[in-house]
Amino acid sequence: MRILTIHSDYIEVETKSKAIKQAEEGINELKEKECLVVFTSVEKGDSVKIAEAYAEEVMKVAEQVKTKNIVLYPYVHLTSNPASPSVAMEVLHEGEKLLKEKGYSVKHAPFGWYKAFTLKAKGHPLSELSREIKEVGVEKKEEVSESLKKEKEMKSRFYIMDVNGELIPVEKFNYAKHENLRKFMKYETEKVRAYEKAPPHIKIMQEHELVDYEPGTDPGNFRWYPKGRLIKKLLERWITDFCIRYGAMEVETPLMYDYEHPALKKYLNRFPARQYVVKSDEKEFFLRFAACFGQFLMAHDMVVSYKDLPLKMYELTRYSFRREQSGELAGLKRLRAFTMPDMHTLVADIGQAKEEFERQLEKGMEWLKSVGLLEETEVGFRIVKDFYEENREWYKKLVKKIGRPILVEMFNERYAYFITKFEFNFVDAMEKASALTTVQIDVENADTYDISYVNEKGGKKRPLILHASLSGSLERVVYALLEKEAMRMQKGEKAMLPVWLSPTQLRIIPIAERHMKFVEKITKKLDGRNVRYDIDDREESLNKKIRSAEREWVPFIAVVGDKEMETGKLAVTIRKTGKKKEMGIEEIVEEIEKENEGKPFEVLSLPVLLSKRPVFRQVL
């Protein structure tokens, strides 16, 4: 049901002629002063039960605009999917009855007539409102892809592939030296995704004012404070530069797509994910969950030669959307809106696909190593059995490149568009795993989207497509970095982010106000240098300032007092080593720039003086 409410000075209605045979008799005209007019469309699927929700919604609006006079006006034009006249009339009459029982003065315009009406809207902010109403306790059935349904039905077997390429059933493998692999195997085989309590990274991201829940939106969507936005922006730049240097062409594609587009609809049903659906001009669109849709539609329109292959397209999809089940949402690990660096590679045939798959495995390992997460991951392969049988030696080669045993899930038949994929999974403090780097070989979508290339003989041929995210979603990368440090803290070690990702790299602490001029003098030397510094000028004790910097995991803490003013050397605590050292400002800068070398640099968008910074999150 859909309604449009207008708070009016008056309405006048005059019947003209019957629009349907069942037109309501006995009402030729209607006049009412100072009233809430409720234009109403009853839709297919609605029953008389919806009248209760209808009356409740009308009363809410009437209370807001402070009127007791209501005019119900049947208005089929609000929907393209109307209910039958008999059902619509029954709902309207029942709604009128319920409103009268609550003490409202209610009239209704005659049902089933062409009518002329005049009304004058009051024009205040609440005078015009629209609503969509559903029956109490009735929810629209969620669209679930055929692939998701089939994945639940599919039977698979899990193995550990050792470094020699031998497949060993998971229950027979010796995990004595591979405890993390055991945790990953257990997570994948038992499929318990929900957390019993909040994972540690949530507390860290909130205490450090990086990321937080946004109560004004759907669960699984987050707000990023300046320090968190800086970390995310650096990761966005780093993975984008990484993929472009690898040879990918950067593109940008739309956020939403037509639910009824034949190629898109087919792909939706082959991808195991749930979608957000939005309406525009009565048409349904879905919010993308990856860059596949836009890049494949782009590839369909391109002229590609065999000489161009392998051809790579890349997009940083800020944002992609998946309606993950609410019970599985857990901070930055599993969320509904995320930033996915998404790359697709067109290749000529299965031979070229395997070569590129192998290269992207290496590139994924290189990227994970660059952010300090490679050693913390476990590798999982999902393989269709027939493809494995044809490529046993190739898989042995891949596991040797990885250099450690991997988990293999073997399917008897293909349930989605890919024949094989790998994932590097981070295993957190609560023994839950999350996929980061992943690559798939897609054997379907070139047909689905009518993508082709021109071969050596001038004919058209279908490529295969590799789907790759060499980092995984960047929210998950932040989750993994924070969870890694949470596990270090559990061991009694000091936590810290890589220096190049640390929001504040150098904290300068003047002991007293008289030391501020010296601090201002030396920080002028930092202008134009790739160092993020700030100054703790607050009226706090030295110990409290130092503790504050340590709680923020600041890599370099420099104290300035009388002695430092005399010698020009600052008393510096280096978090990575725990050592205290006397260093000149240039020496500190060189050390930090060395840590930043080869990585992107961004300025932190917060005041340099801590006394000028707002508190983003109040600790309750």
BADOBA-46464 format. One record per residue (C-alpha): residue in three letters; z, x, y. Coordinates in Angstrom, 2 decimals, always signed. Example, Ala and Ser with C-alpha at 12.3 -4.5 7.8 and 13.67 -1.06 7.14 Angstrom:
2
ala | +7.80 | +12.30 | -4.50
ser | +7.14 | +13.67 | -1.06
***
This chain:
620
met | +0.00 | +0.00 | +0.00
arg | -0.78 | +1.16 | +3.53
ile | +0.60 | -0.19 | +6.79
leu | +0.02 | +0.37 | +10.51
thr | +2.88 | -0.80 | +12.75
ile | +2.45 | -1.51 | +16.48
his | +5.40 | -2.38 | +18.71
ser | +3.84 | -4.90 | +21.08
asp | +4.60 | -6.81 | +24.26
tyr | +2.69 | -9.69 | +22.66
ile | +0.06 | -10.62 | +20.06
glu | -2.30 | -13.63 | +20.01
val | -4.32 | -14.47 | +16.88
glu | -7.08 | -17.08 | +16.50
thr | -8.77 | -17.94 | +13.19
lys | -12.59 | -18.05 | +13.18
ser | -14.04 | -18.62 | +9.71
lys | -13.10 | -18.17 | +6.06
ala | -13.70 | -14.70 | +4.61
ile | -12.82 | -15.64 | +0.99
lys | -12.58 | -18.86 | -1.00
gln | -8.81 | -18.43 | -1.47
ala | -8.26 | -18.33 | +2.34
glu | -4.81 | -19.57 | +3.36
glu | -4.78 | -22.98 | +5.04
gly | -2.57 | -24.41 | +7.76
ile | -2.44 | -21.63 | +10.36
asn | -5.05 | -21.89 | +13.14
glu | -3.42 | -19.69 | +15.74
leu | -0.39 | -17.48 | +16.20
lys | +1.37 | -16.28 | +19.34
glu | +4.41 | -14.02 | +19.55
lys | +6.06 | -12.05 | +22.37
glu | +7.87 | -8.70 | +22.02
cys | +7.36 | -8.03 | +18.31
leu | +6.55 | -5.48 | +15.67
val | +3.03 | -6.14 | +14.32
val | +2.57 | -4.83 | +10.79
phe | -1.09 | -4.47 | +9.74
thr | -0.96 | -4.43 | +5.95
ser | -3.32 | -3.40 | +3.11
val | -2.22 | -4.00 | -0.48
glu | -4.02 | -1.60 | -2.86
lys | -5.13 | -1.59 | -6.48
gly | -2.21 | -0.72 | -8.73
asp | +0.33 | -2.39 | -6.43
ser | +2.28 | -5.34 | -7.79
val | +4.66 | -7.83 | -6.25
lys | +7.44 | -5.30 | -6.95
ile | +6.18 | -3.22 | -4.02
ala | +7.33 | -5.95 | -1.62
glu | +10.87 | -4.54 | -1.76
ala | +9.74 | -1.08 | -0.55
tyr | +7.44 | -2.80 | +1.97
ala | +10.30 | -4.82 | +3.47
glu | +12.55 | -1.73 | +3.55
glu | +9.93 | +0.31 | +5.45
val | +9.25 | -2.49 | +7.94
met | +12.99 | -2.89 | +8.58
lys | +13.35 | +0.86 | +9.22
val | +10.63 | +0.75 | +11.87
ala | +12.00 | -2.50 | +13.38
glu | +15.42 | -0.89 | +13.66
gln | +13.93 | +2.18 | +15.35
val | +12.09 | +0.11 | +17.98
lys | +15.02 | -2.34 | +18.28
thr | +13.28 | -5.66 | +17.60
lys | +14.06 | -8.64 | +15.35
asn | +10.60 | -10.23 | +15.71
ile | +7.99 | -9.28 | +13.10
val | +4.38 | -10.36 | +12.60
leu | +2.77 | -9.49 | +9.27
tyr | -1.00 | -9.15 | +9.59
pro | -3.12 | -8.82 | +6.39
tyr | -5.68 | -6.10 | +7.19
val | -7.83 | -4.94 | +4.27
his | -9.62 | -2.30 | +6.40
leu | -6.78 | +0.22 | +6.01
thr | -7.90 | +1.01 | +2.46
ser | -11.07 | +1.58 | +0.47
asn | -9.27 | +0.49 | -2.70
pro | -7.92 | -3.07 | -2.08
ala | -5.93 | -5.16 | -4.52
ser | -7.18 | -8.59 | -5.57
pro | -6.62 | -11.36 | -2.95
ser | -4.10 | -13.15 | -5.18
val | -1.92 | -10.03 | -5.59
ala | -2.20 | -9.12 | -1.90
met | -1.16 | -12.62 | -0.79
glu | +1.77 | -12.64 | -3.22
val | +3.03 | -9.27 | -1.92
leu | +2.80 | -10.42 | +1.72
his | +4.64 | -13.67 | +1.07
glu | +7.36 | -11.90 | -0.91
gly | +7.75 | -9.31 | +1.84
glu | +8.08 | -12.07 | +4.44
lys | +10.74 | -13.80 | +2.33
leu | +12.78 | -10.59 | +1.94
leu | +12.64 | -9.86 | +5.67
lys | +13.79 | -13.37 | +6.55
glu | +16.70 | -13.01 | +4.14
lys | +17.77 | -9.98 | +6.17
gly | +17.86 | -12.01 | +9.37
tyr | +14.50 | -11.17 | +10.91
ser | +12.24 | -13.72 | +12.65
val | +8.98 | -13.34 | +10.71
lys | +5.52 | -14.86 | +11.13
his | +2.27 | -13.94 | +9.40
ala | -1.39 | -14.16 | +10.32
pro | -3.44 | -16.33 | +7.91
phe | -4.73 | -14.53 | +4.82
gly | -8.46 | -14.52 | +4.00
trp | -9.89 | -15.41 | +7.46
tyr | -12.04 | -13.64 | +10.01
lys | -9.74 | -13.54 | +13.01
ala | -9.79 | -12.61 | +16.69
phe | -6.63 | -11.02 | +18.04
thr | -5.29 | -9.60 | +21.28
leu | -2.22 | -7.45 | +21.51
lys | -0.60 | -5.13 | +24.00
ala | +1.07 | -2.02 | +22.58
lys | +4.15 | -0.75 | +24.40
gly | +2.96 | +2.85 | +24.32
his | +6.23 | +4.67 | +23.61
pro | +6.35 | +7.45 | +20.93
leu | +7.32 | +5.02 | +18.13
ser | +5.03 | +2.17 | +19.15
glu | +2.25 | +3.19 | +16.70
leu | +3.13 | +4.42 | +13.21
ser | +1.33 | +4.50 | +9.88
arg | +2.85 | +4.63 | +6.41
glu | +1.80 | +4.82 | +2.77
ile | +4.21 | +2.91 | +0.52
lys | +4.75 | +3.23 | -3.22
glu | +6.67 | +0.99 | -5.56
val | +10.32 | +1.98 | -5.98
gly | +10.64 | +4.20 | -9.05
val | +6.86 | +4.52 | -9.47
glu | +5.14 | +7.80 | -8.79
lys | +1.43 | +8.58 | -8.79
lys | +0.48 | +10.27 | -12.01
glu | -0.01 | +13.98 | -11.45
glu | -3.45 | +15.40 | -12.15
val | -3.09 | +17.98 | -14.92
ser | -6.01 | +20.19 | -15.91
glu | -7.46 | +19.92 | -19.39
ser | -6.80 | +23.63 | -19.80
leu | -3.08 | +23.14 | -19.17
lys | -3.00 | +20.36 | -21.76
lys | -4.93 | +22.46 | -24.25
glu | -2.82 | +25.55 | -23.65
lys | +0.26 | +23.58 | -24.75
glu | -1.50 | +22.52 | -27.94
met | -3.01 | +25.93 | -28.75
lys | -1.37 | +28.04 | -31.39
ser | -1.19 | +31.78 | -30.92
arg | +0.45 | +34.76 | -32.57
phe | +2.30 | +37.57 | -30.85
tyr | +2.06 | +41.23 | -31.81
ile | +3.08 | +44.60 | -30.45
met | +0.18 | +47.03 | -30.26
asp | +1.54 | +50.58 | -30.55
val | +0.00 | +53.61 | -28.84
asn | -2.20 | +54.18 | -31.89
gly | -3.69 | +50.71 | -31.53
glu | -1.97 | +49.23 | -34.60
leu | -0.94 | +45.56 | -34.42
ile | +2.64 | +44.91 | -35.56
pro | +4.16 | +41.39 | -35.67
val | +6.76 | +41.16 | -32.90
glu | +9.60 | +40.52 | -35.34
lys | +8.84 | +43.77 | -37.23
phe | +8.50 | +46.18 | -34.31
asn | +11.28 | +48.73 | -33.66
tyr | +12.42 | +48.20 | -30.05
ala | +15.04 | +50.98 | -30.11
lys | +13.20 | +52.96 | -27.41
his | +11.57 | +49.93 | -25.77
glu | +14.35 | +47.62 | -24.61
asn | +12.36 | +46.34 | -21.63
leu | +9.43 | +45.48 | -23.91
arg | +11.83 | +43.51 | -26.11
lys | +12.97 | +41.49 | -23.08
phe | +9.35 | +40.83 | -22.10
met | +8.46 | +39.78 | -25.64
lys | +11.42 | +37.41 | -25.78
tyr | +10.45 | +35.85 | -22.45
glu | +6.86 | +35.28 | -23.57
thr | +7.62 | +33.98 | -27.05
glu | +10.56 | +31.73 | -26.16
lys | +8.90 | +30.47 | -22.94
val | +12.17 | +29.69 | -21.15
arg | +11.04 | +29.91 | -17.53
ala | +13.93 | +28.29 | -15.62
tyr | +16.83 | +30.39 | -14.32
glu | +20.42 | +29.42 | -15.10
lys | +21.53 | +30.92 | -11.78
ala | +19.79 | +32.33 | -8.71
pro | +18.10 | +35.69 | -9.33
pro | +19.59 | +38.56 | -7.25
his | +16.60 | +39.04 | -4.94
ile | +17.30 | +35.70 | -3.24
lys | +20.66 | +36.89 | -1.90
ile | +19.11 | +40.19 | -0.81
met | +16.15 | +38.62 | +1.00
gln | +18.52 | +36.30 | +2.89
glu | +21.19 | +38.88 | +3.75
his | +18.53 | +41.31 | +5.02
glu | +16.84 | +38.53 | +7.03
leu | +13.51 | +39.06 | +5.28
val | +12.57 | +35.66 | +3.81
asp | +14.26 | +32.29 | +3.50
tyr | +13.80 | +28.75 | +2.31
glu | +12.18 | +26.32 | +4.72
pro | +13.94 | +22.93 | +4.50
gly | +11.19 | +21.23 | +6.51
thr | +8.49 | +21.64 | +3.85
asp | +7.80 | +21.27 | +0.14
pro | +9.98 | +23.44 | -2.16
gly | +8.39 | +26.77 | -3.01
asn | +7.17 | +27.39 | +0.57
phe | +9.00 | +30.00 | +2.65
arg | +9.62 | +31.22 | +6.18
trp | +9.26 | +34.96 | +6.84
tyr | +11.45 | +36.58 | +9.48
pro | +10.13 | +39.63 | +11.44
lys | +11.42 | +42.26 | +8.99
gly | +10.05 | +40.38 | +5.97
arg | +6.76 | +39.71 | +7.76
leu | +6.44 | +43.44 | +8.45
ile | +6.90 | +44.31 | +4.76
lys | +4.40 | +41.65 | +3.72
lys | +1.88 | +42.72 | +6.37
leu | +2.07 | +46.35 | +5.21
leu | +1.45 | +45.26 | +1.61
glu | -1.44 | +43.05 | +2.74
arg | -3.06 | +45.98 | +4.54
trp | -2.41 | +48.39 | +1.69
ile | -3.94 | +46.25 | -1.08
thr | -6.86 | +45.21 | +1.16
asp | -7.67 | +48.83 | +2.06
phe | -7.26 | +49.75 | -1.61
cys | -9.81 | +47.16 | -2.79
ile | -12.31 | +47.91 | -0.01
arg | -12.15 | +51.63 | -0.82
tyr | -12.80 | +50.65 | -4.44
gly | -16.08 | +49.07 | -3.28
ala | -15.22 | +45.40 | -2.76
met | -16.86 | +43.39 | +0.04
glu | -14.23 | +41.49 | +2.04
val | -15.01 | +37.81 | +2.66
glu | -13.15 | +34.69 | +3.80
thr | -13.47 | +31.22 | +2.31
pro | -12.04 | +27.72 | +2.98
leu | -8.56 | +26.57 | +2.10
met | -9.49 | +23.18 | +0.56
tyr | -12.31 | +21.85 | -1.60
asp | -13.85 | +18.55 | -2.64
tyr | -12.10 | +17.20 | -5.71
glu | -15.33 | +15.52 | -6.88
his | -17.68 | +18.52 | -6.47
pro | -19.10 | +18.82 | -10.02
ala | -18.76 | +22.60 | -10.40
leu | -15.31 | +22.65 | -8.82
lys | -14.03 | +19.74 | -10.88
lys | -15.17 | +21.39 | -14.10
tyr | -13.42 | +24.63 | -13.16
leu | -10.24 | +22.77 | -12.20
asn | -10.08 | +21.47 | -15.74
arg | -10.53 | +24.95 | -17.16
phe | -7.77 | +26.61 | -15.12
pro | -4.16 | +26.23 | -16.27
ala | -2.58 | +25.24 | -12.95
arg | -1.42 | +22.16 | -11.05
gln | -2.92 | +21.35 | -7.65
tyr | -1.88 | +19.95 | -4.30
val | -4.21 | +17.09 | -3.33
val | -4.85 | +16.00 | +0.26
lys | -6.97 | +13.19 | +1.72
ser | -9.48 | +13.29 | +4.56
asp | -11.66 | +10.30 | +5.48
glu | -10.60 | +8.65 | +2.19
lys | -11.95 | +11.67 | +0.26
glu | -9.70 | +13.75 | -1.95
phe | -9.53 | +17.52 | -1.56
phe | -7.43 | +20.07 | -3.42
leu | -5.82 | +23.13 | -1.89
arg | -7.16 | +26.28 | -3.52
phe | -4.99 | +28.20 | -5.96
ala | -7.20 | +31.30 | -5.78
ala | -10.37 | +32.55 | -4.05
cys | -12.53 | +31.66 | -7.07
phe | -13.94 | +28.45 | -5.59
gly | -15.16 | +29.88 | -2.30
gln | -16.39 | +33.16 | -3.76
phe | -18.27 | +31.45 | -6.61
leu | -19.95 | +29.00 | -4.23
met | -20.89 | +31.98 | -2.08
ala | -22.27 | +33.87 | -5.11
his | -24.34 | +30.78 | -6.03
asp | -26.19 | +31.09 | -2.70
met | -26.65 | +34.89 | -2.84
val | -29.70 | +36.83 | -4.02
val | -28.34 | +39.54 | -6.34
ser | -30.34 | +42.25 | -8.10
tyr | -29.31 | +44.03 | -11.29
lys | -29.22 | +47.14 | -9.06
asp | -26.31 | +45.58 | -7.11
leu | -24.13 | +45.25 | -10.19
pro | -21.24 | +45.54 | -10.60
leu | -20.81 | +43.57 | -7.37
lys | -17.29 | +43.00 | -6.05
met | -16.04 | +40.41 | -3.53
tyr | -12.48 | +40.42 | -2.21
glu | -10.33 | +38.06 | -0.19
leu | -6.69 | +38.10 | +0.83
thr | -5.94 | +34.40 | +0.30
arg | -3.18 | +33.54 | +2.70
tyr | -2.36 | +31.04 | +1.32
ser | -3.09 | +29.90 | -2.23
phe | -1.27 | +26.86 | -3.62
arg | -0.07 | +25.78 | -7.04
arg | +2.23 | +22.84 | -7.68
glu | +4.52 | +24.71 | -10.03
gln | +7.09 | +22.54 | -11.78
ser | +10.20 | +22.25 | -9.60
gly | +12.57 | +23.43 | -12.35
glu | +10.66 | +26.72 | -12.59
leu | +10.72 | +27.54 | -8.87
ala | +12.83 | +30.64 | -8.29
gly | +12.76 | +32.40 | -4.93
leu | +9.74 | +34.68 | -4.56
lys | +9.15 | +34.92 | -8.31
arg | +7.54 | +31.53 | -8.80
leu | +6.60 | +29.53 | -5.73
arg | +4.03 | +27.01 | -4.55
ala | +2.40 | +28.78 | -1.61
phe | +1.57 | +32.46 | -1.99
thr | -0.64 | +35.30 | -0.77
met | -3.03 | +36.38 | -3.51
pro | -5.30 | +39.39 | -3.06
asp | -8.21 | +38.09 | -5.14
met | -11.25 | +40.09 | -6.26
his | -14.21 | +38.92 | -8.35
thr | -16.76 | +41.23 | -9.93
leu | -20.21 | +40.18 | -11.14
val | -21.38 | +42.30 | -14.08
ala | -24.63 | +42.31 | -16.04
asp | -23.33 | +41.94 | -19.60
ile | -20.37 | +42.45 | -21.89
gly | -20.88 | +46.23 | -21.96
gln | -20.63 | +46.48 | -18.18
ala | -17.76 | +43.97 | -18.22
lys | -15.74 | +46.23 | -20.54
glu | -16.45 | +49.29 | -18.42
glu | -15.33 | +47.52 | -15.25
phe | -12.30 | +45.99 | -17.01
glu | -11.23 | +49.48 | -18.02
arg | -11.71 | +50.83 | -14.48
gln | -9.70 | +47.97 | -13.02
leu | -6.92 | +48.64 | -15.52
glu | -6.74 | +52.18 | -14.13
lys | -6.90 | +50.98 | -10.52
gly | -4.13 | +48.46 | -11.17
met | -1.92 | +51.21 | -12.59
glu | -2.73 | +53.39 | -9.57
trp | -1.72 | +50.64 | -7.14
leu | +1.52 | +49.80 | -8.97
lys | +2.44 | +53.49 | -8.96
ser | +1.79 | +53.65 | -5.20
val | +4.46 | +50.98 | -4.54
gly | +6.91 | +52.36 | -7.10
leu | +6.62 | +49.60 | -9.71
leu | +4.48 | +51.03 | -12.53
glu | +7.38 | +52.32 | -14.62
glu | +9.22 | +49.00 | -14.28
thr | +6.40 | +46.92 | -15.78
glu | +5.46 | +45.87 | -19.30
val | +1.87 | +45.14 | -20.28
gly | +0.65 | +41.97 | -21.95
phe | -2.83 | +41.24 | -23.25
arg | -4.15 | +37.78 | -24.13
ile | -7.15 | +37.93 | -26.43
val | -9.39 | +35.52 | -28.32
lys | -9.32 | +36.67 | -31.96
asp | -13.10 | +36.93 | -32.47
phe | -13.44 | +39.15 | -29.41
tyr | -10.62 | +41.38 | -30.63
glu | -12.25 | +41.79 | -34.06
glu | -15.47 | +42.93 | -32.36
asn | -13.70 | +45.38 | -30.05
arg | -10.78 | +46.88 | -31.96
glu | -11.62 | +50.48 | -31.00
trp | -11.94 | +49.58 | -27.34
tyr | -8.46 | +48.04 | -27.32
lys | -7.10 | +51.19 | -28.94
lys | -8.64 | +53.16 | -26.09
leu | -7.01 | +50.88 | -23.51
val | -3.52 | +51.13 | -24.98
lys | -3.85 | +54.93 | -25.00
lys | -4.64 | +54.80 | -21.26
ile | -1.51 | +52.72 | -20.71
gly | +0.48 | +55.23 | -22.76
arg | +3.05 | +52.86 | -24.25
pro | +3.22 | +49.87 | -26.62
ile | +1.99 | +46.54 | -25.28
leu | +2.50 | +42.87 | -26.12
val | -0.55 | +41.03 | -27.47
glu | -0.95 | +37.26 | -27.66
met | -3.83 | +36.40 | -29.99
phe | -5.57 | +33.00 | -29.81
asn | -7.72 | +31.60 | -32.61
glu | -10.00 | +29.95 | -30.06
arg | -10.64 | +30.04 | -26.35
tyr | -8.66 | +27.43 | -24.35
ala | -9.76 | +28.57 | -20.87
tyr | -12.75 | +30.34 | -19.29
phe | -11.74 | +33.92 | -20.25
ile | -11.99 | +35.84 | -23.51
thr | -9.47 | +38.53 | -22.66
lys | -7.05 | +39.45 | -19.91
phe | -4.23 | +41.86 | -19.18
glu | -1.12 | +41.54 | -17.04
phe | +1.41 | +44.10 | -15.86
asn | +4.70 | +42.21 | -15.86
phe | +7.86 | +43.07 | -13.99
val | +11.04 | +42.25 | -15.96
asp | +13.93 | +41.40 | -13.66
ala | +17.71 | +41.64 | -13.80
met | +17.95 | +38.29 | -15.62
glu | +15.33 | +39.22 | -18.24
lys | +12.61 | +37.02 | -16.79
ala | +9.09 | +38.40 | -16.44
ser | +6.47 | +37.94 | -13.74
ala | +2.82 | +38.98 | -13.83
leu | +1.74 | +41.38 | -11.10
thr | -1.56 | +43.21 | -11.71
thr | -4.00 | +41.14 | -13.78
val | -7.70 | +41.16 | -14.78
gln | -9.72 | +38.65 | -16.86
ile | -13.24 | +38.57 | -18.31
asp | -14.75 | +35.15 | -17.52
val | -17.63 | +33.94 | -19.74
glu | -18.00 | +30.41 | -18.31
asn | -18.16 | +30.19 | -14.55
ala | -21.55 | +31.77 | -13.95
asp | -22.93 | +28.72 | -15.80
thr | -20.55 | +26.29 | -14.10
tyr | -21.51 | +27.48 | -10.61
asp | -25.14 | +28.34 | -11.41
ile | -24.72 | +32.01 | -10.48
ser | -27.50 | +34.38 | -11.46
tyr | -28.93 | +37.80 | -10.75
val | -32.50 | +39.15 | -10.93
asn | -32.94 | +41.45 | -13.94
glu | -35.28 | +44.42 | -14.43
lys | -38.19 | +42.13 | -15.38
gly | -37.79 | +39.89 | -12.35
gly | -36.25 | +37.05 | -14.32
lys | -32.96 | +35.27 | -13.70
lys | -29.95 | +36.06 | -15.82
arg | -26.35 | +34.89 | -15.88
pro | -23.72 | +37.55 | -15.07
leu | -20.22 | +37.69 | -16.50
ile | -17.37 | +37.60 | -13.95
leu | -14.15 | +39.58 | -13.78
his | -11.20 | +37.95 | -12.01
ala | -8.78 | +40.57 | -10.68
ser | -5.68 | +40.76 | -8.57
leu | -4.79 | +44.44 | -8.59
ser | -1.38 | +43.71 | -7.07
gly | -0.62 | +40.13 | -8.04
ser | +0.74 | +37.82 | -5.37
leu | +2.38 | +39.79 | -2.57
glu | +5.44 | +37.53 | -2.61
arg | +5.97 | +38.64 | -6.20
val | +5.59 | +42.27 | -5.21
val | +8.43 | +41.79 | -2.69
tyr | +10.44 | +39.99 | -5.40
ala | +9.89 | +42.90 | -7.80
leu | +10.85 | +45.53 | -5.21
leu | +14.09 | +43.68 | -4.39
glu | +14.95 | +42.97 | -8.05
lys | +14.36 | +46.64 | -8.89
glu | +16.91 | +47.61 | -6.24
ala | +19.33 | +44.93 | -7.45
met | +19.26 | +46.55 | -10.89
arg | +19.88 | +49.97 | -9.32
met | +22.90 | +48.59 | -7.48
gln | +24.24 | +47.19 | -10.77
lys | +24.24 | +50.81 | -12.01
gly | +26.18 | +51.96 | -8.95
glu | +23.15 | +53.55 | -7.28
lys | +22.14 | +53.13 | -3.63
ala | +19.33 | +50.64 | -3.07
met | +16.44 | +51.28 | -0.70
leu | +12.84 | +50.29 | -0.16
pro | +10.13 | +52.97 | +0.00
val | +10.35 | +54.54 | +3.46
trp | +6.86 | +53.30 | +4.43
leu | +8.00 | +49.71 | +3.73
ser | +11.44 | +49.98 | +5.35
pro | +11.56 | +47.78 | +8.49
thr | +13.75 | +50.32 | +10.30
gln | +13.04 | +53.88 | +9.17
leu | +15.34 | +55.62 | +11.65
arg | +18.52 | +54.13 | +13.14
ile | +19.95 | +56.10 | +16.08
ile | +23.65 | +55.48 | +16.72
pro | +25.17 | +56.64 | +20.02
ile | +28.92 | +57.06 | +19.62
ala | +29.68 | +55.91 | +23.17
glu | +27.86 | +54.46 | +26.15
arg | +27.70 | +57.89 | +27.82
his | +25.41 | +59.08 | +25.02
met | +22.75 | +56.44 | +25.71
lys | +20.87 | +58.45 | +28.35
phe | +20.42 | +61.31 | +25.89
val | +19.24 | +58.82 | +23.24
glu | +16.72 | +57.34 | +25.69
lys | +15.48 | +60.86 | +26.47
ile | +14.88 | +61.89 | +22.85
thr | +13.32 | +58.55 | +21.83
lys | +10.58 | +59.08 | +24.44
lys | +9.31 | +61.73 | +22.04
leu | +8.82 | +58.97 | +19.45
asp | +6.28 | +57.07 | +21.55
gly | +2.94 | +57.01 | +19.77
arg | +4.38 | +58.43 | +16.55
asn | +4.32 | +56.56 | +13.24
val | +8.05 | +55.98 | +13.11
arg | +9.91 | +52.67 | +13.28
tyr | +13.21 | +53.38 | +14.99
asp | +15.92 | +51.34 | +16.63
ile | +19.13 | +52.03 | +18.56
asp | +22.51 | +50.51 | +17.76
asp | +23.84 | +50.11 | +21.31
arg | +26.32 | +47.38 | +20.40
glu | +29.96 | +47.60 | +21.43
glu | +31.18 | +48.31 | +17.92
ser | +33.04 | +51.19 | +16.30
leu | +31.04 | +54.09 | +14.88
asn | +32.13 | +53.25 | +11.32
lys | +31.03 | +49.65 | +11.71
lys | +27.62 | +50.72 | +13.04
ile | +27.14 | +53.13 | +10.13
arg | +28.15 | +50.47 | +7.59
ser | +25.69 | +48.05 | +9.20
ala | +22.83 | +50.58 | +8.86
glu | +23.79 | +51.24 | +5.24
arg | +23.81 | +47.50 | +4.45
glu | +20.26 | +47.35 | +5.84
trp | +19.18 | +50.26 | +3.58
val | +18.02 | +52.31 | +6.60
pro | +16.53 | +55.55 | +5.17
phe | +17.55 | +57.86 | +8.07
ile | +20.75 | +57.29 | +10.08
ala | +21.21 | +59.64 | +13.07
val | +24.50 | +59.81 | +14.99
val | +24.57 | +61.07 | +18.59
gly | +27.80 | +62.32 | +20.19
asp | +28.90 | +65.13 | +22.51
lys | +28.08 | +67.86 | +19.99
glu | +24.57 | +66.48 | +19.40
met | +23.95 | +66.36 | +23.15
glu | +24.92 | +70.03 | +23.41
thr | +22.92 | +71.33 | +20.44
gly | +19.99 | +68.88 | +20.45
lys | +20.50 | +68.50 | +16.69
leu | +21.40 | +65.05 | +15.37
ala | +23.83 | +64.35 | +12.52
val | +21.50 | +62.65 | +10.02
thr | +22.34 | +60.89 | +6.75
ile | +19.36 | +60.68 | +4.39
arg | +19.72 | +57.68 | +2.13
lys | +17.41 | +58.85 | -0.67
thr | +19.43 | +62.02 | -1.36
gly | +22.78 | +60.98 | +0.12
lys | +22.87 | +64.30 | +1.98
lys | +24.03 | +64.81 | +5.56
lys | +21.96 | +67.19 | +7.60
glu | +21.62 | +68.43 | +11.16
met | +18.05 | +67.77 | +12.29
gly | +16.10 | +67.89 | +15.52
ile | +14.20 | +64.73 | +16.48
glu | +10.83 | +66.37 | +15.70
glu | +12.07 | +67.40 | +12.27
ile | +13.14 | +63.80 | +11.53
val | +9.77 | +62.48 | +12.68
glu | +7.88 | +64.94 | +10.46
glu | +9.99 | +63.90 | +7.46
ile | +9.31 | +60.20 | +8.03
glu | +5.58 | +60.71 | +8.71
lys | +5.39 | +62.67 | +5.45
glu | +6.88 | +59.64 | +3.64
asn | +4.32 | +57.39 | +5.41
glu | +1.36 | +59.61 | +4.60
gly | -1.63 | +57.74 | +3.20
lys | -0.02 | +54.35 | +3.76
pro | -0.63 | +51.82 | +6.55
phe | +1.74 | +51.72 | +9.52
glu | +2.87 | +48.72 | +11.57
val | +5.30 | +48.35 | +14.44
leu | +8.36 | +46.17 | +13.85
ser | +8.25 | +43.12 | +16.13
leu | +11.95 | +43.19 | +17.05
pro | +13.69 | +44.65 | +20.14
val | +14.52 | +48.35 | +19.76
leu | +18.06 | +47.73 | +21.01
leu | +20.19 | +45.94 | +18.43
ser | +22.17 | +44.24 | +21.21
lys | +19.00 | +42.35 | +22.15
arg | +18.23 | +41.01 | +18.66
pro | +18.86 | +37.39 | +17.66
val | +20.55 | +36.46 | +14.41
phe | +17.96 | +34.65 | +12.28
arg | +20.25 | +33.50 | +9.53
gln | +23.86 | +32.54 | +10.06
val | +26.15 | +33.52 | +7.22
leu | +28.13 | +30.41 | +6.27
***
